[in-house]
């Protein structure tokens, strides 16, 4: 059985002061659970505040929302995987739809970043997903499979087994629309098939998360769908009490 994963992507919200207050409230509502993994992805400036808040909670891990694929250099505004790891991060989001479509990152960029995660000791969460026009054209599976293959292109089977995949349909992010549990399950099944093609044994162990307008009202139903192993949550993770109810779904 794959352990459910609940990942909170705060995006450009919650500076250090708000992050500390959030964690105080959240930890008051969320006791230790050994049967699930909870992850926080704060902004880089709030990362130390979250890490410090969790110094006695090894059951909860912290990640960064983005890294550069180089280890160091003249890349103003960027952070490397080694810098993130040194600051207390254990995970990194790679290929989030906003990185792909707002910042124009390519499939090649995501492959480089996934490789950099493994090189620097971070666990990558590779995000894949289609836009509305691609879905309406019946291209969901081909788009997702292409993004997945490119993102994993530098890895061997053992490395793939130690990462996480997140399916986030672009048309459902921050729109109030979301894939039905059946929709999510169908795409997750295609992702699972591709992972098993790479490694029949290890591909079955990789958690696949769903992300896209997840909230406390639909979280439980999504988690009950086949091959949905957890949730990647944006806006609904910004409220401490609401997020605690989702991670306990």
N, C-alpha and C positions, 0 to 999 in steps of 0.2 A: 504494500500500500504506500502510495506517495503521500507525504505529509502536506497538508494544505498550507499555502503560502499567502500571506496578506501583505501587500506592499503599498505604502502610502507615498505618493509622489506629490510633494507640496508645490512643485513648480516655482514660480517667482512670488512666493508668499511666505510669511512668518520669518522675520529677522530673528536675531538671537534672543531678544527680550520676549517676544511672542512665543518663540520655540520653547523657552524654559517654562513659561506659564502653561503652555499646551501639555508638555510632558508631565508637569505636576498633576494636572487634572486627569490626564490619561492614565497614569500609573496608579492613581487612586481608584480608578474604575476597573483596571485590568490586572487580575492576578496572574501568576505564572501558569502557563499551559505548556505541557511537554508534547502535546499532540499537534501543534501547529507552529509555524514560523511567522513572526511579525517583523516587517522591515520598514524603516523610515528613510525617505530620500529628501532631506531638506536642501535648501540652497547651500552653496559652499560656505557662505559666511556664517550660516547657522549650524553648520556641521559640528564644530567643537561644543556648542551649547547642548546639542542633542546627545553627543557622545558622553559628555560629562553627566547629563541627567540619567544616563543608562549604565553608569559605572558599576552598579550592583545588580543589574538585570541582564545577565548573559543570555537569557532566553530571547532577547530582542536585539536585532542587528541594525546597522546603519549603512547606508550607501550614498553615492553621489549620483547626480542626475546626468552627468556627462563627463567624459575625459577626452584629452587629446591622445592621438595614437603615438606621438613621440614622447620619449622619456624626459626630455628637457629641451630648452632652446628659446629662440626669440619668437614666442607665440603669445603676444600680449592678451591678457584676459583669459587664457586657458589654464587648466590644471592637468597635471599628468596623473597616471594611475599610481605611481609611486608616492606622489605628494598626497593623494587621497588616502592611500593606505596608511601613510605615516600619520595622518590626521585622525585615524580611527575608523575609516570606512572599510567594509568588507565586500560590498557589492557595488555595481555600477549599472545604470541604465544605458543601453546602447540602441540607437536607431529609433528612439521615440518619434512618433509621427510629427511632433513639432520640430524636432531636429531635422527630420527628412524634408518637411514641406515648408517650414518657415525659414530654416537656415540652410536649406538646399543640400543637405548631406546625402551622399550617394550610397549605393550598396557597397561600393569599394571602401568608402569611409567607414561604414559599419564593420566590415571585415577587419580592417586595420585596428579599430577600437576593441573588438572582441579579442583579437590577438594580444593587444596591449594589456587587457585585463588579466589574461593568463600569465603574461610575462611579469606582471607586477603584483600578483597575488590577490587580485579581485575576482569575484564571481560575477560574470556578466549576465544581465537579463536582456536578452535580445528581443526587441519589439518589432513585430511585423503587422501589416494590416493594409486594407485596400481603401481607396477613396470611393465616394458615392457613385461616380460615373463608371468606375471599374466594376463595382458590384452590379450596377444596372446592366452592364454589358456582359455579365456572366463570367467575369475574369477574376473573381475573388480567389479561387484556388491557385490559378497560375501566378497571380501577383504575389500571394503569400508564399508560395513554394519558391519562387525566384528569390525573394528577399531572404528566406530562410537559408537556401543553398548558398547564396553569396555570403551571408553573415557567418556561416560555418565553414567556409571554403578553406581556411587556414588551419583547421583543427583536426585532430585525430579523434577516434571514437572515445577514448578515455577522457579527453577534455570535454567533449560534448556531454558526457554523462555528469559533469560537474557544473553545469550551467542551468539557466532557467529561460524559457521562452514565454513571451507574452503576446497574445493576439489582441490587437486593439483596432477595430474598424474605425477608420478616420472619421467617417460620417456619424459616428456615435460618441465622439469625444467632446464633452462640454456642450452638447446640443440638446440634451434631454432625451434624445433617442437612444435606444440601446438594442443590440441584437437580442432576440429571444433566446432562452436557454437552448432550444433546438438549433437555432442559427449558430450560436457559439460552439455547441457540441460538434456540429458538422465540420466547421473549419478546424477545430481542435483535432478531430479525427484525421483530417488530411495532414496536419502537422505531425501527428503521432506516426502516421504511415511513413512520412518522409524520414523521421528520426529512426524508425525501425529499419528502413532501407539502408541507412548508414551503419547501424549496429542493432541487430535483432534483440540482443539482450540489454545493452546499455541504453538504447533508445527508449525502452519502456520505462526507464527510471526518471526521465527528465520531466520536471513539473511544467505544465503549460497553464499560464494564467490568462484570465479574460480581463480586459480593461475597456471601458467605454460607457460613461454615464451610470456607473455602479452607484447604488445608494442602499440605505438600510432596508428599503422596501423590496428590492429585487435581489439582494445579495444571496440569501438562502436558496432561492430557486436556481440561480446561476450555479451555485456550488453543487447542487444536486444533479446537474447535467453530466452525462458521461464525458470523461476526459477533461473536465474543467477542474483543475487542481488548486485553484486559488484565484485571487483578484488583484489587479493593479488599479488603484483608485486615486483619482485626482481630487476634484472639488469636495467630494464627500469625506475626504480624509483630513480636511482642514478644521473640523469641529471635533474636539477631543472626546466628548461624550458620544457623538454620533459614530466616530471611528471605533470606539470601544465596542459599540453594539454590533458593528459590522464584523470585527475580528472575532467576536464570540458567536457568529452565525452558525 
